[in-house]
Structure formats: C-alpha cells, structure tokens
Amino acid sequence: MTKKIHGAEKKRLQEDARRLKNWKRWGPYLSERQWGTVREDYSPDGSVWSYFTHDQARSRAYRWGEDGLLGITDRQCRLCFSAALWNGKDSILKERLFGLTGAEGNHGEDVKECYYYLESSPTHSYMKALYKYPQQVFPYEELVRANRERSRLEPELEITDTTAFDDNKYFDIFFEYAKAGANDILIRITAHNRASTEAPLWIIPTVWFRNTWSWGRSGEGYTSKPSISSIQEDLFLLIHPQLEPSVFLADPANATEKPIALFTENESNQWKLFGGENPTPYVKDAFHNYVVSGDSSAVNPRMTGTKAGLLYKTTVPAQSSVELRFRLKNSTTPSKERFTRDFDEIFEMRRSECTEFYDSIIPPNASSTERDIMVQAYAGLLWTKQLRRHSAE
C-alpha cells in the first residue's frame, strides 16, 4: 500500500500538475558537460568526439544547450545560472566538468571530476549538490596522457589516483537552491577549505543566455538578442524576448571587498577557434581571459552583454568556509528590488519540506543510513533531468 504524501511539496506538485503554478519551470536542467556530445555535433561525418572538444568549450557558443557546474536553467535553457571557480593555479577557469572523449579514454568517454548530487525535492524547490575542487593545479594533461596510454585491460586513471587531493588540499563547494516562488530562486554557495592552511578561491556566480540569435534563422527556438545590464553594482537586469524581465541580486553582506562585475557576450571566439574576425571584442571566453590571463580588455566596460558575473576574490581560512548568497527572480520593478531579508528562513523551510516529503515516501523501518542512500539516489535521478534539445540538421 502506497504511503500517503503530506505537506507543502505535495501541494506544489498538485499546483504544477494543474498548471496553477509552474513549479518545475526552473530546475537542474543545465548539463555539467555539453561539449563532446551528440547534441553539439554539427560535423559532416558524425565525429562528435573530435568535433567539439573540452578545449573549445570555453570559447565556442553552444547551439542546443549549455553547461556549468551544478547550475540551473529554465525548461528551454534560455537563461542559465552557474558559478565559475579559480584556485589561482589552474590554466583553465573552471566553468564546466572536464572529461575524456571516446578516443582518449581507455574505456571510452568519461568525466574525470568529483561531484555529487545530494538532495532535491521533485519540484526542485530545494536542491543541494557538492563539487570537490583541488587547490593544486588540475591534472588535465596527466589524465589524458595516462588513460590514452593504458590498454582496455587496465583500470582507468581517475582524478583520485593523482595527487590532486593530497594533504586535503581541496575545497568542498556546496551549491544550494531554494524557491521562494515558482520564479524566485534563492542561491547559496558555500566553500569549505579542507586543508590545514588558508587558500585562495575566486568565485564568479554567472548568469547568461543561451545563444539563440547567431545562427541566421528565425522561428521556434530562435530569438532576437537578449541583454543583461547593470542597474547597481550588485543588481543585474535580464531581458529576454520569451521571458518575463528578471533580476539577479547579490547579498551586499557577501564579502568584505566589493565584487567585480564582469560582462561579455555569449558569442564564439571566431579568431581563436577558426582564425576569423569576431563581430564583437567581447566573446564567450572573456572571463577565462580576464582571470587566468589577466586581460582586463576582455570584458565590456559598458557593463552590458549576454553573459555576466560577479567576481569574488576570496581567501578561505584553513578548515573554515566562506558563503555567498544570491537571488534570481522575475521582477516588474527591477530598480526597486532589494536582497531578501528572510533568506535563511526560506532556505530552512524548503529544506525542511524536502525532508518531510521523503519521510512520507521512505519506509518508516529504514535505518538512517538506508534513508540517506535513498534520498541521494532520488537526488541523482532528479538532478539529471537535463535538457536534451537536438536538431537533425
């Protein structure tokens, strides 16, 4: 006999099913790795693995999706949120998961990162996930070289087999989301330093629009160019022809030092990729160039574009943490928006409602360990409800 489901999450599910409120409009539909998949294969011979590589991903605009670290987007993947990371040593700004393509891995295609889906309610009104980011140089070359050299009879080299996490020199970075409303999302990013010494961590919470305007076509799925602009130093206005006006706000109490606003366009860097001219000097890999290469001219000083972020240059104390808080919501009065005072209260309420929901469906005789396994298993199913938009052209 099925156990009766009680509580606020059941009500949201009913409202969504009856189209009273679109609680599932926003969710974890953003892929952690869009590059090197059939969804972005426009090659003449179907060579998906070599057509769109990880090295190209930071510079090349996607057509049928987007990717980011444990981020969120709407059902049609028009407006996206995720966070980019830099430990001060890596050669690549960490904006997406790294892995091996089919030809590189001795057992085929495989992501070489440590990330975990921890919790999610069915309407994604509360979600939590974890990404483990090394404080050492990320071993990109070692992972590619070692796995390419190994035979199919040998085990794969995983990132945990390298020195990347030695001496606990890594960050546990938790991404949490709580919905104050169907189109009002609170975001909390907490970075824990597991090492015995302090370590730098630059965090760039980023909002951007999927490129639906550069393909020379019109009709369903193609739009005029949207825009992101700065209203205040911690308040962005987001305008898209198919969405209600939205704002992205940062908690003014996030850090002792003010963040740096970064703006660019979600456009391919034609010059780097193909040797052609860029229609704009501000292209997709601008944040990478700004942070890793120190190129201040890479970002738009007029603070407008289709991709925007706030750069927080933090130093995380030894065995301690830093927390950043944001809000992404629809707004008819964007200039009047202020960061919500009941942030913690809403988060705790949604987390409690998520717990209540699982308590109602998990067998009451399950042990605490069994319960944790089931909750995380459901989280894995719910977090991977990713956009699968694809065209046969």
QUISULLIN-V641609 format. One record per backbone hydrogen bond with DSSP energy under -0.5 kcal/mol. NH is the residue of the N-H (numbers start at 1). CO is the residue of the C=O. E is the energy in kcal/mol with one decimal. If there is no record, write none. Layout:
((NH CO E) (NH CO E))
//
This chain:
((11 7 -1.5) (12 8 -2.2) (13 9 -2.4) (14 10 -2.3) (15 11 -2.5) (16 12 -2.5) (17 13 -2.4) (18 14 -2.0) (19 16 -1.3) (20 15 -2.7) (21 15 -1.2) (23 21 -1.7) (25 22 -1.5) (27 73 -2.2) (29 27 -1.1) (31 29 -0.5) (31 66 -1.0) (36 52 -0.8) (37 34 -0.9) (40 37 -1.8) (41 38 -1.4) (42 40 -0.9) (46 43 -0.6) (48 46 -2.0) (50 47 -0.6) (51 47 -1.5) (52 48 -1.1) (57 53 -1.2) (58 54 -0.6) (59 56 -1.8) (60 56 -1.6) (61 59 -0.5) (68 31 -1.9) (69 95 -0.5) (70 68 -0.8) (72 81 -2.1) (73 27 -2.2) (74 79 -1.0) (75 25 -1.1) (77 74 -2.0) (80 208 -3.0) (81 72 -2.5) (82 206 -1.9) (83 69 -0.6) (84 204 -2.3) (85 94 -2.0) (86 202 -1.7) (94 85 -2.5) (95 93 -1.3) (97 32 -2.4) (100 110 -3.4) (104 101 -0.5) (105 101 -1.9) (107 108 -0.5) (108 105 -1.4) (110 100 -1.8) (112 98 -2.0) (115 113 -0.6) (116 130 -2.9) (118 116 -0.6) (118 128 -2.0) (119 128 -2.1) (121 126 -2.0) (124 121 -2.0) (127 177 -2.1) (128 119 -2.4) (129 175 -2.1) (130 116 -2.9) (131 173 -2.4) (132 114 -2.5) (133 131 -0.6) (133 171 -2.3) (134 132 -0.6) (135 169 -2.5) (136 164 -0.6) (136 169 -0.6) (140 138 -2.1) (143 139 -2.1) (144 140 -2.0) (145 141 -2.9) (146 142 -2.6) (147 143 -1.5) (148 144 -1.9) (149 145 -1.8) (150 146 -1.1) (154 151 -1.3) (158 156 -0.7) (161 158 -1.8) (162 159 -1.2) (166 163 -1.6) (168 165 -1.3) (169 166 -1.8) (170 168 -2.0) (171 133 -2.8) (172 192 -2.3) (173 131 -2.8) (173 171 -0.7) (174 172 -0.6) (174 190 -2.9) (175 129 -2.5) (176 174 -0.5) (176 188 -2.4) (177 127 -2.2) (178 186 -2.2) (179 125 -2.1) (180 178 -0.6) (180 184 -2.4) (181 184 -1.5) (184 181 -1.5) (185 328 -3.1) (186 178 -3.5) (187 326 -2.6) (188 176 -2.4) (189 324 -2.7) (190 174 -2.1) (190 188 -0.5) (191 322 -2.5) (192 172 -2.9) (192 190 -0.6) (193 320 -3.0) (194 170 -2.2) (194 192 -0.7) (199 316 -1.9) (201 314 -2.7) (202 86 -2.9) (203 201 -0.5) (203 312 -2.3) (204 84 -2.9) (205 310 -0.8) (206 82 -3.5) (207 308 -2.8) (208 80 -1.8) (209 306 -2.3) (210 78 -2.0) (212 210 -0.9) (222 219 -2.2) (223 212 -1.5) (227 239 -2.5) (228 305 -2.9) (229 237 -2.2) (230 303 -1.3) (231 229 -0.6) (231 235 -2.6) (232 235 -1.8) (235 232 -1.6) (236 248 -2.6) (237 229 -2.9) (238 246 -3.0) (239 227 -2.9) (239 237 -0.5) (243 240 -1.3) (246 238 -2.3) (247 329 -2.8) (248 236 -1.9) (249 327 -2.9) (250 234 -2.1) (251 325 -2.4) (254 251 -2.1) (260 311 -2.0) (261 259 -0.6) (262 309 -3.0) (264 307 -2.5) (267 265 -1.9) (269 59 -2.9) (270 268 -1.6) (273 269 -2.5) (274 270 -2.6) (275 270 -0.9) (275 271 -0.8) (276 270 -1.5) (283 281 -0.7) (284 267 -3.0) (286 283 -1.8) (287 284 -0.5) (289 285 -2.4) (290 286 -2.7) (291 287 -2.7) (292 288 -2.3) (293 288 -1.0) (295 289 -2.4) (296 294 -1.1) (298 295 -1.4) (299 296 -0.8) (300 263 -2.9) (301 299 -0.6) (303 300 -1.6) (305 228 -1.8) (306 264 -1.7) (307 264 -1.8) (308 207 -2.9) (309 262 -2.5) (310 205 -1.6) (311 260 -3.1) (312 203 -2.9) (312 310 -0.7) (313 311 -0.6) (314 201 -1.6) (314 312 -1.2) (316 199 -2.8) (317 315 -0.6) (319 195 -1.2) (320 317 -1.6) (322 191 -1.8) (324 189 -2.8) (326 187 -2.6) (327 249 -2.3) (328 185 -2.7) (329 247 -2.1) (330 183 -2.1) (331 245 -2.7) (336 333 -1.6) (337 334 -1.4) (343 340 -0.6) (346 342 -2.6) (347 343 -2.4) (348 344 -2.5) (349 345 -2.0) (350 346 -2.6) (351 347 -2.5) (352 348 -2.3) (353 349 -2.4) (354 350 -2.1) (355 351 -2.2) (356 352 -2.5) (357 353 -2.2) (358 354 -2.0) (359 355 -2.3) (360 356 -1.2) (360 357 -0.5) (361 357 -0.6) (361 358 -0.8) (362 358 -2.3) (366 363 -2.0) (371 367 -2.7) (372 368 -2.2) (373 369 -2.1) (374 370 -2.3) (375 371 -2.6) (376 372 -2.3) (377 373 -2.1) (378 374 -2.5) (379 375 -2.1) (380 376 -2.1) (381 377 -1.6) (382 378 -2.6) (383 379 -3.1) (384 380 -0.9) (385 382 -1.3) (386 384 -2.2) (387 29 -2.4))
//
